[in-house]
Amino acid sequence: MKNRLIDIRNLVKHFDISGGLLEQMALRNGRIVRERTVVKAVNDVSLLLSR
């Protein structure tokens, strides 16, 4: 039997760095749309630490 200290599966952490609401607005094809900028710091990471 394994003595697991940490078992993390499919960890995801994204950060929205878009700024304020007015900074996110853009005009595309005659319509106002909200564009967000996202940084994917961690995407689908798994970790298992056993003793």
Secondary structure, DSSP 8 states (H G I E B T S, - for coil): ---EEEEEEEEEEEEE---SHHHHEEEETTEEEE---EEEEEEEEEEEEE-
